[in-house]
Amino acid sequence: MNSHNLAVEVGGISMKNPVMTASGTFGYGQEFASLFDLNRLGGIIVKGLSLKPSAGNPPPRTVEACGGMLNAIGLENVGLEAFVQKKLPFLQTLEIPIILNIYGQEVKAYAELAERIQELDGIAGIEVNISCPNVKAGGIAFGTDPKMAFEVVNAVREKTRLPVIAKLSPNVADIKAIARSVEDAGADAVSLINTITGMAVDVATRQPRLGNITGGLSGPAIKPIALRMVWEAAQAVRIPVIGIGGIMNVLDAMEFLIVGARAVQVGTANFVNPRATLEIVEGLKCYLVENNIGDINHIIGSLRTN
């Protein structure tokens, strides 16, 4: 038996280690299968799914920023039906938890997605992206209002027995209030943060560098903000917290675990180093061995503030 345990449980999902891929940065998994053994990860969260296919935003859709990148992909995806036919069969061959990230423009779309996913084999959980514009409320994102966040997560909760993870937006005044609202709605865990809204301008043409004008900032530049919000959320709720935001290496991952994250998601790092997730898993193992710590769970929430 391995004396250095990396296994964690997050909202009813058992993982061999706390390292997952962040939605939208790892495709549907198969794109990375030739680079390393995906079964060595803690779990895979696939690119965000909607009921119908989505073409996303007009180009240009990505631009480099200092310490990260801006993206305005617009949640382009194949839609649930094509996912089930063309993407899911490969994912079902893996031995690790597969989590589907879902989004919709209305509450009923989230509920229908949850209901249909409930019937699929090989899905370990649902991550609910509530950072989407709510078309019925004048373009406000569900995730910026506690009542709307509650409504969406509650609708998903009523339609599925699968573990539900609510992915929170950082574009809010009080992350604790949103975290508590989704916990009250029945979420089994929260993941945060999603990208921070930003923009870039081409000085020569005086035009936005993204076709959508604004986009989501990710990468190392947002890590201090993400770390603070994860720490706040972990203190505010009883359910597990998953940390996301600028995690590039094992030390970044450790910081999130120490402030209270039960697991982490690696996103932008996958574009720079496709093996980043695997290297973080190996790094965590080495940390436990070198520091004679028997269980990664002893690290979680171990921040000393006095």
C-alpha positions as CSV (number, residue, x, y, z in Angstrom):
1,M,0.0,0.0,0.0
2,N,1.2,3.5,-0.9
3,S,2.1,5.3,2.3
4,H,1.8,8.7,0.7
5,N,-1.9,9.1,-0.1
6,L,-3.0,11.6,-2.8
7,A,-6.6,10.5,-2.9
8,V,-9.4,13.0,-2.1
9,E,-13.1,13.1,-2.2
10,V,-15.0,16.1,-3.5
11,G,-18.7,16.3,-3.1
12,G,-19.2,12.6,-3.5
13,I,-16.6,12.2,-6.3
14,S,-13.6,10.0,-5.3
15,M,-10.4,10.9,-7.1
16,K,-6.9,9.3,-6.9
17,N,-5.4,12.8,-6.7
18,P,-6.7,16.3,-6.4
19,V,-5.6,17.5,-9.9
20,M,-8.3,18.0,-12.6
21,T,-8.4,19.8,-15.9
22,A,-10.4,23.0,-16.2
23,S,-13.3,23.2,-18.6
24,G,-12.5,24.8,-22.0
25,T,-8.7,24.2,-21.7
26,F,-8.5,20.4,-22.3
27,G,-11.0,19.9,-25.1
28,Y,-13.0,16.7,-24.7
29,G,-9.9,14.8,-23.3
30,Q,-9.0,12.8,-26.4
31,E,-7.0,15.8,-27.8
32,F,-4.4,15.2,-25.0
33,A,-4.5,11.3,-25.0
34,S,-1.4,10.9,-27.1
35,L,0.7,13.1,-24.8
36,F,0.3,11.2,-21.5
37,D,-1.8,8.6,-19.8
38,L,-5.0,10.5,-18.9
39,N,-5.8,7.9,-16.2
40,R,-3.1,9.4,-14.0
41,L,-5.2,12.5,-13.5
42,G,-7.7,13.1,-10.7
43,G,-10.4,13.8,-13.2
44,I,-11.3,15.5,-16.5
45,I,-13.8,18.4,-16.9
46,V,-14.8,18.7,-20.5
47,K,-15.4,21.8,-22.6
48,G,-18.7,23.5,-21.7
49,L,-21.8,21.9,-23.2
50,S,-25.1,23.4,-24.3
51,L,-28.2,21.7,-25.5
52,K,-27.6,22.8,-29.1
53,P,-24.2,23.4,-30.9
54,S,-22.7,26.8,-30.6
55,A,-20.4,28.5,-33.0
56,G,-19.0,30.9,-30.4
57,N,-17.8,34.5,-30.9
58,P,-16.3,36.1,-34.0
59,P,-12.5,36.1,-34.3
60,P,-10.0,37.2,-33.1
61,R,-10.9,35.2,-30.0
62,T,-7.6,35.0,-28.0
63,V,-4.9,37.5,-27.2
64,E,-1.9,37.3,-25.0
65,A,-1.8,39.5,-21.9
66,C,0.9,40.2,-19.3
67,G,1.0,37.1,-17.2
68,G,-1.8,35.3,-19.0
69,M,-4.3,35.5,-21.8
70,L,-7.7,36.9,-22.7
71,N,-10.2,34.7,-24.4
72,A,-13.6,35.3,-25.9
73,I,-14.3,31.9,-27.4
74,G,-17.9,32.3,-26.6
75,L,-18.4,28.8,-25.3
76,E,-18.2,27.2,-28.8
77,N,-19.1,23.5,-28.5
78,V,-20.6,20.6,-30.4
79,G,-23.9,20.4,-28.4
80,L,-25.1,17.6,-26.2
81,E,-26.2,15.2,-28.9
82,A,-23.0,15.3,-30.9
83,F,-21.0,15.0,-27.6
84,V,-22.9,11.8,-26.7
85,Q,-22.3,10.3,-30.2
86,K,-18.8,11.4,-30.9
87,K,-17.0,12.4,-27.7
88,L,-18.4,10.4,-24.9
89,P,-17.4,6.9,-26.2
90,F,-13.7,7.7,-25.7
91,L,-14.3,9.3,-22.3
92,Q,-16.1,6.1,-21.2
93,T,-12.9,4.1,-21.8
94,L,-11.1,6.1,-19.1
95,E,-10.9,5.0,-15.4
96,I,-11.1,8.4,-13.9
97,P,-14.1,10.7,-13.0
98,I,-15.5,12.5,-16.0
99,I,-17.3,15.7,-15.2
100,L,-19.5,17.6,-17.7
101,N,-19.5,21.4,-17.6
102,I,-22.9,22.8,-18.7
103,Y,-24.3,26.2,-19.5
104,G,-27.5,27.7,-20.8
105,Q,-29.1,31.0,-21.4
106,E,-32.2,30.2,-19.4
107,V,-32.8,28.2,-16.2
108,K,-34.9,25.6,-18.0
109,A,-31.9,24.9,-20.4
110,Y,-29.7,24.0,-17.4
111,A,-32.5,21.8,-16.0
112,E,-33.0,19.9,-19.3
113,L,-29.2,19.4,-19.7
114,A,-29.0,17.9,-16.2
115,E,-31.9,15.7,-16.8
116,R,-30.5,14.3,-20.0
117,I,-27.0,13.9,-18.6
118,Q,-28.5,11.9,-15.7
119,E,-29.2,9.1,-18.2
120,L,-25.7,8.8,-19.5
121,D,-23.2,6.1,-18.5
122,G,-19.7,7.0,-17.2
123,I,-20.4,10.5,-15.9
124,A,-19.2,11.3,-12.4
125,G,-20.7,14.7,-11.9
126,I,-21.9,18.0,-13.4
127,E,-20.2,21.4,-13.2
128,V,-22.7,24.2,-13.6
129,N,-21.2,27.2,-15.3
130,I,-23.2,30.1,-13.8
131,S,-21.0,32.8,-15.4
132,C,-23.3,33.0,-18.4
133,P,-25.5,36.0,-19.4
134,N,-29.1,35.5,-18.4
135,V,-31.0,36.7,-21.5
136,K,-34.2,37.0,-19.5
137,A,-32.6,39.4,-17.0
138,G,-31.0,42.0,-19.4
139,G,-27.5,40.4,-19.8
140,I,-26.7,39.9,-16.1
141,A,-24.7,36.7,-15.5
142,F,-26.5,34.2,-13.3
143,G,-23.4,34.0,-11.1
144,T,-23.3,37.6,-10.1
145,D,-26.6,37.5,-8.2
146,P,-27.2,35.2,-5.2
147,K,-30.9,34.7,-6.0
148,M,-30.3,33.8,-9.7
149,A,-27.3,31.6,-8.7
150,F,-29.6,29.8,-6.3
151,E,-32.3,29.4,-9.0
152,V,-30.0,27.8,-11.6
153,V,-28.3,25.4,-9.2
154,N,-31.5,24.4,-7.5
155,A,-33.1,23.6,-11.0
156,V,-30.1,21.4,-11.8
157,R,-30.2,19.7,-8.3
158,E,-33.9,18.8,-8.8
159,K,-33.1,17.0,-12.1
160,T,-30.1,14.9,-11.2
161,R,-28.8,12.5,-8.6
162,L,-25.2,13.2,-9.8
163,P,-22.9,15.4,-7.7
164,V,-23.3,19.0,-8.7
165,I,-20.4,21.5,-8.7
166,A,-21.3,25.2,-9.1
167,K,-18.5,27.1,-10.9
168,L,-18.5,30.7,-9.6
169,S,-17.7,34.0,-11.3
170,P,-15.1,36.3,-9.7
171,N,-16.9,39.3,-11.2
172,V,-18.8,39.9,-7.9
173,A,-18.5,42.1,-4.8
174,D,-18.9,39.3,-2.3
175,I,-17.9,35.8,-3.3
176,K,-19.0,34.4,0.1
177,A,-22.6,35.3,-0.5
178,I,-22.7,33.6,-3.9
179,A,-21.0,30.5,-2.4
180,R,-23.5,30.3,0.4
181,S,-26.4,30.7,-2.0
182,V,-25.4,27.7,-4.2
183,E,-24.7,25.6,-1.1
184,D,-28.2,26.4,0.0
185,A,-29.5,25.4,-3.5
186,G,-28.0,21.9,-3.1
187,A,-24.6,22.1,-4.7
188,D,-22.2,19.4,-3.5
189,A,-19.1,21.5,-4.2
190,V,-18.1,24.9,-5.6
191,S,-15.3,25.6,-8.1
192,L,-13.7,29.0,-8.5
193,I,-12.7,31.2,-10.0
194,N,-13.8,31.6,-13.6
195,T,-12.1,34.2,-15.7
196,I,-12.0,37.9,-14.8
197,T,-13.5,40.2,-17.5
198,G,-10.9,42.3,-19.3
199,M,-10.0,43.8,-22.6
200,A,-7.1,44.8,-24.8
201,V,-6.7,47.5,-27.4
202,D,-4.6,47.8,-30.6
203,V,-3.0,51.2,-30.3
204,A,-2.2,51.4,-34.0
205,T,-5.7,50.9,-35.1
206,R,-7.5,52.0,-31.9
207,Q,-9.6,48.9,-32.1
208,P,-10.3,46.1,-29.6
209,R,-7.9,43.2,-30.0
210,L,-10.8,40.7,-29.4
211,G,-13.7,40.4,-31.8
212,N,-16.1,40.4,-28.8
213,I,-14.4,43.6,-27.4
214,T,-14.1,42.1,-23.9
215,G,-12.9,38.6,-22.8
216,G,-11.9,36.5,-19.9
217,L,-8.5,37.0,-18.3
218,S,-6.8,33.8,-17.1
219,G,-3.3,32.6,-16.2
220,P,-0.8,33.6,-13.5
221,A,-2.0,37.2,-13.5
222,I,-5.2,36.2,-11.7
223,K,-3.7,33.7,-9.2
224,P,-3.6,36.1,-6.2
225,I,-7.2,37.1,-6.7
226,A,-8.3,33.4,-7.2
227,L,-6.4,32.4,-4.1
228,R,-8.1,35.1,-2.0
229,M,-11.5,34.1,-3.2
230,V,-10.9,30.4,-2.7
231,W,-9.8,31.1,0.9
232,E,-12.9,33.2,1.5
233,A,-15.2,30.6,0.0
234,A,-13.7,27.8,2.0
235,Q,-14.4,29.7,5.2
236,A,-18.0,30.5,4.1
237,V,-19.3,27.1,3.2
238,R,-19.3,23.5,4.5
239,I,-19.1,21.9,1.1
240,P,-15.8,21.2,-0.7
241,V,-14.1,24.0,-2.6
242,I,-12.1,23.4,-5.9
243,G,-9.5,26.0,-6.7
244,I,-8.9,27.4,-10.1
245,G,-6.9,30.4,-11.4
246,G,-3.3,30.6,-12.7
247,I,-2.1,27.2,-11.5
248,M,1.0,26.5,-13.5
249,N,3.0,24.2,-11.3
250,V,3.0,22.2,-8.1
251,L,3.7,25.2,-5.8
252,D,0.7,27.1,-7.2
253,A,-1.4,24.0,-6.6
254,M,-0.1,23.7,-3.0
255,E,-1.1,27.3,-2.3
256,F,-4.7,26.5,-3.2
257,L,-4.8,23.4,-1.1
258,I,-3.3,25.2,1.9
259,V,-6.0,27.9,1.8
260,G,-8.7,25.2,1.8
261,A,-9.3,23.9,-1.7
262,R,-10.0,20.1,-1.6
263,A,-8.9,19.9,-5.3
264,V,-7.6,22.1,-8.1
265,Q,-8.3,22.6,-11.8
266,V,-5.5,23.4,-14.2
267,G,-6.5,25.6,-17.2
268,T,-4.3,28.0,-19.1
269,A,-1.2,26.1,-18.2
270,N,-2.4,23.3,-20.6
271,F,-1.8,25.7,-23.5
272,V,1.8,26.4,-22.4
273,N,2.7,22.9,-21.3
274,P,0.3,20.1,-22.3
275,R,1.7,17.9,-19.6
276,A,1.3,20.5,-16.8
277,T,-1.4,18.5,-15.0
278,L,0.7,15.3,-14.9
279,E,3.7,17.3,-13.7
280,I,1.6,18.7,-10.8
281,V,0.5,15.3,-9.8
282,E,4.1,14.1,-9.7
283,G,5.1,17.2,-7.8
284,L,2.5,16.6,-5.1
285,K,3.7,13.1,-4.7
286,C,7.3,14.3,-4.3
287,Y,6.2,16.9,-1.8
288,L,4.6,14.3,0.5
289,V,7.6,12.1,0.3
290,E,10.2,14.8,0.9
291,N,8.2,16.3,3.8
292,N,7.3,12.9,5.3
293,I,3.6,13.7,5.1
294,G,1.4,10.6,4.8
295,D,-1.8,12.1,3.4
296,I,-2.5,15.1,1.1
297,N,-5.6,15.8,3.1
298,H,-3.4,16.9,6.0
299,I,-2.3,19.9,3.8
300,I,-5.8,21.0,2.9
301,G,-6.9,24.0,4.9
302,S,-3.6,24.2,6.9
303,L,-3.1,27.9,6.4
304,R,-1.5,29.6,9.5
305,T,-2.7,33.1,10.0
306,N,-1.2,33.9,13.4
